[in-house]
Amino acid sequence: MTPKKVTTNPPVGANQAREKSPVHLDDADEAGESTLEVGSPKSWAAGVPGALHSTIPALEGMGVSRSRKTLLAMNQKDGFDCMSCAWPDPTHRKTFEFCENGAKAVTWEATPVTIGSEFWAEHPVSDLRDRSEYWLGMQGRLTEPVYKAAGDDHYRPLSWAEAFRLLAEKLSGLDSPDQAAFYTSGRTSNEAAFAYQLFVRAFGTNNLPDCSNMCHESSGWAMGQTIGIGKATITYDDFGKADLIIVMGQNPGTNHPRMLTALEEAKENGAEIVAVNPMPEAGLRRYKNPQKVKGIIGHGTEMADQFVQVRLGGDMALLQAVSKRVLAAEAAKPGTVLDHEFLREHCQGLEELTAHLAQVDEKAVLAATGLQTADIDELAARYLRAEKVIITWAMGLTQHKKGVATIKEIINLLLLRGNIGKPGAGASPIRGHSNVQGDRTMGIWEQMPPAFLDAIEREFGFDPPREHGMDSVETIRGLRDGRVKVFMALGGNLVGAISDTGAAEAAMRGAEMTVQVSTKLNRSHAVVGDEALILPTKGRTEIDRQATGEQFVSVEDTVCAVHPSWGKVRPVAPNLLSEVAIVSRLARAVLGTKVGVDWVGFERDYDLIREHISHVVAGCDDYNAKIRQDGGFLLPNGPRDSRTFPTPTGKAMLTVNDLEYLDRPVGTLILQSLRSHDQFNTTIYGHDDRYRGIKKGRHVVFINPNDLVELGLDDEQMVDVHGVYDDGVERVLRGFRAVSYPTARGCAAAYYPEANVLVPLDHVAEGSNTPVSKAVIVRVEPARTVEAVPTT
């Protein structure tokens, strides 16, 4: 296909170019994406392009020395943990234990480009609001605290002492501690997270929203209610022992590329792989491992043995249909299919589940999934043949109204044949952000259980608040309604990440003060309250030297493995504080001697924090010794380790969930948001998505070619995408490019965070309150105005 240039009429500030001198973008670049090229999607992932896209940007952005120090230390036992995804590390590490997007994340953080004091005079907040996420991040590292006073349009540099004084005065002046909310990003270390939640609870609130509220909260709720723990029941090595791996609702090639190596090893050991997804993804079709000869000059490894192209929201029906077939096979040959001993000893609810699934209607299943009966039969046959099965999933399942129920159906299917608590089998939610799981373990949750709060009281001598706090969606509602006056974020970009962009930004602008602890600029620094503070912090790549010497931190990956992380390069500026130091100094300024916590000691020596962790956090006893073991340690996991289930009954729960799926009105589509290959969460590294054939732009909507015909639209036509809701609010993406793409019929996709504007704030999953970003009803119409540009 010959690439075409089109004017996309994007939102003001969207940026197209990637410049070697990112601070000096010309007017055309600042105006927006000027060209968008659409090509054919790729049929394989990684290979030589993956290696080149890892190393060349690093060398250009960091130089040879800094690139060597960072990339060769990344994910090594004596190095630092990747700040990107939470994929686990193998026992035996390769020299290059990083992926393309991990290298991009390191280059993004460890860049020597910094923001000078003159930047703030040149760029008022109103100017920053008109900039794209890409432009903001490309300005470089933050190096000094800055403050925007009430009524002012400029941030101005100030001292650390003055910054802490201003924030302490604001917090101390609130009528109630619950008028403040304290957000956390997954990049935060265990030590910083523990200190942060301790400060917040000593201050007097449980308002601890975090990024997990928007991604795997549904997993935690479903697994907590069924097996008693909201974490994976496998280790890294289990992938290599599995007979069958079912990959649902995820795109490993972009979001956690190192998973492809584990899947390749599983294939080489004889495993089958099934991909369940509305869109075909290159990494699950064929993988060319850049660290193997066949990945460089050979064909690579064919990955998925079966691609189940499920309709958005149809996963629950698919899982119920497979479980129903498993029960039918057992009925045909009693005693030969189900793991009766496991079910009898460790589970309850089989009779109720059997009766319920008998009533599941096949026509409803086919309507919900968009599949043929033969597709489901094939998947069921693979499951029945396999003795050891892993089901792994990500946000393609969690961000649905029935996300919790869908994951409960995964647990049902696994339990029926005893696929939990044995090698090569289990449930595997893939956390998308490094240490988002560790933060939760350390107490970053608005609903921590009484046992954790009791341990806080025993250890520190104060009674923490017991009433549940606000999650991320509730925090936006609180800001909107005036119940939250101060918003503080330890990392992250809540304004960019949360649903209903218009409502979220209006709510944040209504705050009395917003505070961001960050390494680089993002949208949340531009959409701020009456007063605003930015507190710059060291990155994970940087050496953290405190009064007692060089410090390390610890993180937990997606399979409950905890390991140390050491910075390897000098900080980009001498004035930077670590996250632990920022939290400790803020606690001293706000609390004084209110609680018996040695905040000075926390900053001086992180071992003191870890000693307290060992007394408070379950499974972390003798933490300082365990974290210094070779490669760290595994947290205990009852379902995985001993087939013990910490539920109220002590058994794993087979559950009954009423089938419900999304019905789309005539003339509409179901849209999901997703990442491009050149981004991580809301961080935009560039404007290419080479696996999907998109270059120099992000303002596209992927639509099945048959749906384009049905809607009377042309391939590559300019369109407006309207959210279809009855709340009186107009939500629309204007001037996007309709791209013919082999997604499931009736389904569409657009990039996150741009598509967040289409997701109403109250459009959330049942139980978990997670934004339903994978099931948005939209109407796609020809754009109001189109400025044609000749085809090249």
N, C-alpha and C positions, 0 to 999 in steps of 0.2 A: 504494500500500500504506500502510495506517495504521501509523505507528511503534508499537512495543510496548515496554513497560518490563519488564525481567526482572532478577532477581537472579542474577548470574553466579557467585557463590561463587569469586572469583578468589584468586590467591595474596595473602597479606598484603602490604599496602603498595602495590598497584597503585592508581594515582591517576587520577581522572576529570576534575577541574576544571582550567581554565586561569584563573589568578587574576591580577589586576593587581598585587597585593602577594603574590608567590609564597612569601615566607618565612612567611606567616601563614595556613597552610591549616588549616581546622577539622577536628574529629575525623572527621566523615563523609567528608571528602575523603581523609584519610589511611587510612581503613579500606579503601577500594578502589572499584572501578567500581560504582556503585550502579544505573546505568541504561545500557541499551544499545539504540540504535535501529537498526533494519534497514530500509533503503529499497531502491529500485531502483538498479542500477549505471548510470553515465552512459555516453552514447554518443559523447561528445566531450570534449576536454581544453582547458584554458586559457581563453581568452576573458576577459570581464569578471571572473568569479570569480577567475581566476588573478591578474589585476592587483590586485584588492582584497585577496586573501590574501597578496600580496607586500608591499603598502605599508601597510595598516592595522596589522598587528602590528608592523611596524618603527616606525611613528610612535608607537604606544602603548608599545613597549618601549624605544625609544632616544630619543624626542623628535625634533623637527623638524630641529634642527641636526646632531645625530649621524647621523640617517637620511640627510640630504642628503650629508654628507661621505663616508659609507660607500657607499651604494647607487650614487651617481653615479660613484664611483671604481672600482667593482667590475668586474673584467675589462677595464679600460681600460689603454692602453699605459703611462700614467704613474700607474696605480693599483695595486690589489692583486688578486692572483688569488683567485678564489672558493675557500674552504676546503671546499667540498662536492665535487661530482663533478669529473672530469678532462676534461670535454668541451673541445675546442680552441676557440680564438677565431678569428673571421674576420679577414681583413686589414683590412677597413674596419669599424670598430666603430660600433654604434648608441649613442645617448645612454643608453638603458636596456639595457645588455648583461648582463642577469641574468634569472634565471627565478624562479618562486615559491619553490622550495625553496632556491635560492641566497640569496634574501632572508631566508628563515627562518634559514639558517645564520649569516648576518651578524648578524641580530638576536640570535640565541642567544649568539654570541661577544662582540659589542660592547655588550651590555647594561650599563648603569651600575650595576645591582644587584650588590652585593658581599657576601661572607660576612665578618662581623666576628668578632673574637676570642671574643666571648661564645658564638658558635654551638657551638664545640667543647666548652665546659663543659655546654651544654644538651643536646647530642646525643652520647651515647656511640657507639662503633662498633657495638655490638649494636643500637642504635636505627637506625643508618644501614642495617644489613643488612635491616631490615624495610621499608625504603622502596623505592618504585618508581624506575626509571630517570628517569621524568619528574619526580618530586618532587626527586630528587637534583640534576638539572640546573637546576631552577627556583630553587634557593637562591641562585644568582648566581655571580659570578666569585670564584675563589680569589685571595687577596691576600698571604698570608704562609706561609712554610714551617711545617709542623706535623709532630709526631712522636708515634707511639704506642709507648711503651716495652713491653718484654716483661712480660706479665702484667697490663698496664693495659687498660682499656676506653675510654680517651679519647685522642684526639689533643690535643696541647698545643702552642701556638706556640713557636717557637725561632728563633734567628738563622740567617742563611744560613751563616755560618762554622761554627756548631755542627752544622748539617745535613750539610755536606760532611765535617766531621770524623767524624761517626758513620758515614756511608756508607763513607768511605775506610777506617776501622778495620775495618768488617765485611768489605769486599772483600779487604783486605790480610791478614785473618786466615783466609781460606779455605785449605784444603789444596791446591786446584788452581783456576786461573782458570776451568776448565770447570764448576765448581760454581756459576757465575753465568750468567744468561741476560739478554740485553739486547734487549728488544722495541722495535719502531718502528711508529708510525702513519703513514699517508699524508699527514697534515697537516704533517709535518716538512719543512722547506725543504731544498734541495740542500746549502746550506752547513752546516746543522746535521747533516744526515745524513752528510756526508763526515767532519766532525769526530767524530761519534759512532762511526762504524765504525772510524776511525783510533784513537780511544781504546780501544775494545773489543779491537782486534787488538794494540795495544801492551800492553794488560793481559794478553793471552795466550790469547784464545779466539775461535772463530768462531761462538759461540752468539748469532746475530743473527736470531732469528725476527722476522717482520713480518706485517702484515695481508695482504700479497699471498699468503702461504701459504694463506690461507683463501678467496681469490677467484679470481685469474687465474693461479695457479701452473700449472694444467693447460694454459693457453694458452702460457705460456712454455716448458714442456716440449715440447709438440707442435710449436710453431713452431721452436724451437731445433733439434729433431731433423730437421725437414723442409726449412726454408729458411735455417737458421743464425742467425736472430735472432728473439727472442721478443716483438717489437713490431709494431705496425700497419705495413702496407706502403703506406699511403695518406696523403695530406694532407687538410686540411679541404676544399680546393677540389675534390677528387676527387668528393665527393658530388654536386656540381652538374654533373658531367660524365658520370655513370654512366647507363647504359641500364636497369639493373636493380639494385635494392638488396634483398638478402634479410636481414631482421632476425630473428635467432634468439635465443630464450631471454632476452629482455629487455623491460623496460617503460619506454621513454624518458619517457613522460608524468609519471612519478613520480621515476625514478632519475637521469635526465639530461635534463630538459625542453628545454634549448636544442637538443638534437638534432632536435626536431620542426621547428624553423625550417630546419635544413639539409635535412631530408627534404621539407619544403614547397617549398623552392627547387628541389630535384631534380625533384619532380613538375611544377613549372612549366616546367622545361626538358625535359619529356617522359619522365622516368624512370618505370618501374613499380616498385612496392614490394610485397614479399611479407612477411607477418608469420607466423612459425613459433613457436607458443607453445601451451601447454596451456590458457591462459586468454585470453579476449578482453580487450584493454587499450584503454581509451578513447582514449589518445593515438595509437594506431595505427589507430583507426577514423576519427576526424575531428579536425582541429586548427583551433582558432580563434585565430589569431595576434593577441594583444592589442595589437600595434603596427601592425596594419593595419585599415583600415576594415571589410573583409569579416570580420575576426575579431571586431569589436565588434558590428556590426549585421547582418552577413551570415551565410551558412551555414558559412563556413570552407572548409577543404580536406579532401576525402575522401582518406584516406591509403593504406591497404593495398588493392591491387587483388586480392589473394588472401589469405585467412586460412587457414593450414594448422594445424588444431588437433591437434597431435601429442600422443600419450600421453607422459607423463613417462618419460624414458629412451629414447624412440624416435627421437631426432634422428640417431643414428649410422646406423640402418637407413634412414631417409629419405634421407640423403646418399648412401649406397651405392646406393640404388635410382635416384636421379637420375643418378649417374655411370654406372651400368649402362645407362641409357637414352641417355646421350650416346655411349657406345661403340657401342651398337646403331645409332644414327643414322649414325655414322661407317662402320660395317660395311655399312649399306645404300647409302651414297653415299661411297665411299672418297675421301679427300682433301678433303672439303668441310666437315667439322665440327671435327675436332681442329686445334690449332695445331701442325702437324708441325715447322715450322722451330724454334719455341720449344722444343718437347719434345726435339728432336734436339740442339739446341745447349746447352740449359740444364738438362735433367732426366734422371733415370734411374728405372727401375722400371716403365715403362709395360707391358711384356709380363707381368710378374708381377701387376700390378694387373688387367689385362684378364682374365687366366686366373682370378684369384680372384673377381672380380665376376661372371663367367659362372656361378659356382656359387651365387651368392646366391639363395635361395629366395623367391619372391614371397609365398608364404603366410606365411613367417616375417616378412617385411617388414611385411605388413599387420597381423599380430598384434602386432608390436613398436610400430608407429606408431599403431594404432587408426584408420588412414585407409582410404579406398577407393582403388582403382587409379586412378580418374579424377583424384583429388586430386594424386597423384604425377605423373601424365601432364601435368597442367596446369602444375605447377611446372617440370618438365623442358622443356616446350615454351617457357616464358618464358625459361629459361636458354639454350636453343638459339637463340632469336631475338636475344638481346642480344649485342652485341659487347663491351660494357664492363660488368663485373659486380663489385659489392662485396658481400661477405658479412660481416655485422657481428653480434657476439654478446656475451653477458655471462654471468652466473653460472648462468643456466638451462642452459648447456652444460657449464660447468667443474666444477660440484659434483655430479658423477656418478661412479660407479665407473669407467666407460669414458670419462670426460671427455677424457683425453689422446687416446685413439683417435678420439673424435668430432671433435675439432678437426683431427686429421690427415686425416680425411675431408673437411673443409672445404678444406684445402690441396689434396688430390687433385682435387676438383671444380674449383677455380680453375685449377690447373695444366693440366688437360686442354685448356682453350681459351685458354691464355695470359693469364689474368686476374690476373697479378701483374707489376708493373713497367711498366705503361702507364697513361696518364691515365684516370681514371674507373673504375679497377678495382683490386681488391686485397682483402687480409684485414684486418679491422678489429675486434680485440678492444676493447671499450669499458671502460676502467678506471673503477671506480666511486668512486674517492677521489682527490682532488687530490694530485698528486705521489707517489702510490704507485709510479708508474713511475720518477720521478726518483730516489726513494730507492734503488731497485734499481740504477739507473745509477751512483749514487754509492758503491755497495759494500755496501748493506744487503741482504745475503744470506748465508746460512750456507754457501753452496757457490760462492763467487766463484772464477772460473777462475784458473789459475796466472799468466796474463799480468797480471792486475790485481794479484795479490799480489807479483809480481816488480817491478811499477812502484812499489808502496808501499815495497819494500825499497830500490830505487834512490833514491827521493825523500827518504826519512826515515832511512835507515841502520840499520834493524832488520829482522830476518826475521820476518814475521808468521806465525802458526800456519798450517799447511797442511791439517790434518785437518778434514774437514767438521764443522760444528757442528749444533745442533739447530734444527729448524723449530718452528712454533707447536704442532703436535700433539705432537711429541717433547718440547718443553719442559714441557707438562703432564704427560706421562709421567715426565719427569725429576723434576719436583716431587713427583709421587705416590710415586715410588720412592726419594726422598731423595737423588738424585744432583745435583739443583739446590737450592742453599741460599738463594741470593739472586736475586730477580727484579726487574728494573728496566724500566720502560716509558717511552719518550719519546713521550708521547701515547697515545691509543687506550684501549681497554677490553677487554682480552683475555678476562677472565672473562665479560663479557657477550657477546662475539663468538664464542667458540670453542664447539664442539659439546660434548655431554654435560655439561650444566650442573652436575649433581650431582657428577660426578667431577672436573670442573675446579675447582669451588669447594673441594672437599675437598683437592685437591692444593695449591691456593694457600694455604690455611690451614696447610698443613704446612711452608711456607717459614720460614726463620729471619728473613728480612727481605724486605719488598716495598717498592718505590719507584715512585711515579707522578709524572711531570712533566706537568702538566695545567693547563688553563684553568678547568675546571669539574668538579664532582663527578660520578662515575658509579659503577657497581656495583663496579668494581675498587678503589675507595677504601674500600669497605665489607667486602669479602671479602679479608682481608689475612693476612700472616704474623705470627709472634710479635712482631716489631718492624715498624713501618711508617712510611714518610716520604711526605709529599706536598710536592712542590716546584712552586709556582705559576709560570706562565710567561706572557709576553706573547702576545697573539693576532696573527694575520696582519694584522688591521685596524689595529693600533696602531703608532704611530711608535716606531722603534727607534733611540735615540740613544746612541752609544758615545763613547769618548774622542776619536776622530778625526772625529766628526760623525754626521749621520744616515745610517743604513745601509739597504740594501735586500737582499732575498734573491732567489733564483731558483727556479723550479719547471719541471717537464716535464709536458706534457699527454699525452693518449692517442695523439697522432699524432707524437710525438717532437719537438714544438716546445718550446723552452726560452725563457722570458721572465722579466723582472724583476717583482718584487712589492714595492710600497712601502706601508707603513702610513700611514694618513691621520688617525687620531684619537689624542688623548692616551691613554696607558695609564690603566686604571681605578684604579691604585694606584701610588705612587712606588717601592714595594719590589719590584716585579716585575722579573725577569731574563728576557732572551731565551733561547731554546733554545741558541743558540750560546754565550752566556755561561755557562749552567748546565753544558753539556758541558765547556767550557774550564776552568772552575773545578774541576769534579770531577776532570778529568784531572790538573790540577796537584796536587790533594790526594792522589790515589791514586798517581800515577806519579813525582811530583817531577821529578828530572832523568834518569829512566831512559831516555828516548828524546829525541832531538834535535828536538822539536817546539816551536814558539813559541806555546804556548797563550795567553799574554798577548797576543801579537800577533793571534791569531785573534779574540779578543774585542774588541780595539780597532778592528780594520779588517777587514771581511769580504773585501776585495779580496785579502788575503793568503791566505785559504782558497781563493779562486777561482784564484789563481796556482798553488797546489799542484794543484788539480783539473785545470788545463790540462796538467800534466805526468804525471798519473796516469790520468785517465779517457779512454778512447778517444773521439775525436770532439770533445773539449772543448779542443783547443788554442786558444790566444789567447782564453781564456774571458772575461776582463775586457773585452776590446774587443767581442767578439761579443754579449755580453749587453747591451751599451749601444747596440746597433743598434736602429733603430726596430722595435719588436715582437719583439726577440730574434732567435733563429736556429733553424734546423732541424738536429737531429743527423743525421749521415750514416746512410744506410740502404741497404745494398747491393741487396737485392731490389727496393726501390722506385726507387732512383736509377739503377741501371745493370744490373739483372738479373744481379747477381753474388750468389752464395750461399755464405756462409762456413761450409759444411759440410765434413766430412772429405774428401769427394770433389770439392768445388767446384761441385756441382750440387744443384738442388732434388730432393728425394726423394719420389717417389710411393711410398706405403707400403701394405702389406697388413695389414688389421686384421680379426680374426675377429669376426663379428657376435655380439653378446651383448646381451640385454635382460632387464629385470627382470620376473620372473614373480610375480604376487601370488596368495597362497593364497585360496581361497574365503572370503568374508566379511571380507576386508581391503581396504584402499585404499593407494595410493602417495601419500604426502604430500610436498609441497615447502614450504619456508619462504620467505617473501617480506616485503617492506617494505610498510607502509601509506603513504599519501600524506603523512602528517604525521610523517615520520621521515627521518633519514639515518643509515644504519648502525644502531648501537645507540642513537643519540640520538633521543629521542621529543619532538617539538615539541608534540604535542597528541594527542587521542584520536579524531580523525575520519579517515576514509578516504573522502572524498566521491566519488571516481571509482568505488568499489565499493559505495557506498550505506551505509557503516557510520558511525555517529555515536556519540560518547560511550563508546567501548569498543574493546578490542583482543582480548578473549578469545572469538574466533570461529574456526570451522573451516568453510571453503567446500567444499561437496560437490555434485556433480552431482545434479539432482533425481531422475533415474532410479536413481542409486546409493542415495539416501535410501530410496526405495521398496524396493529390493532388500535393504537392511539393516534394514528395518522401522522406520525413523526418520521423524519428522515434521520438516517445515521449522520452524526456530526452536526446536527441542527442545534442552534442556540435555543435554549428553553429556560423557563422559570419553573421552579419546583415549589409547590405550595403544600404546607401541612394541612391535613383535613381533620379539623376538630371543631367542636361546637361551643368553644369558650369565648368567642368574640374577639380573639386575638389573631391578627394576621401574621403568619410565620412563612417566610418565603426566601428561597435562594434565587437570586435573579442573575440572568446572563450566564448560565452554566452550559456546558457542552454535552449533549446527549451522545453517548458512545455505545455503539452496538457491542454487546459483550455476552458471552455464554453463561449468564447467571440463570438461576431457576426461573421458570415462567412465573409471571406475576410479581417478580421481585426486582429490586433495584438497589444500587449502592452509591454512596458518596463519601468523600473523605471527612474524617473527624480531625479537628474540631469544627470545621466549617458547617457541617450538617447538624451540629448541636442546636442551632437556632430552630430547627424543625421539631424538636422533642419537648413537649410541654413539661413543666416542672413537676406536675402531679402525675405524669405518665410513668409509673414505677411498678416494680415487681412486687407481687404479693408476698408479705412477710419480711423481705430483705430491704425494701424501699430503694432498691437500685434503679437508676434511670433505665427506662426501656428504650435503649438506643438501637436495638436490632429489629424493631417491629413498628415502624412509623408509617402510617397511611398517608400517601402523598398523591397529589394530582400534578401531572407534568404537562405543561402547555407551551406553545411557541413563545419565545421571549417577546417582550413588548417592543424592543428595538434591537436590531441586528445590523452591525456595520460590517459588511462583507469585505474580505481581504482576498486578493487573487491567490489561487492555488499555486504552490511552488512545485 
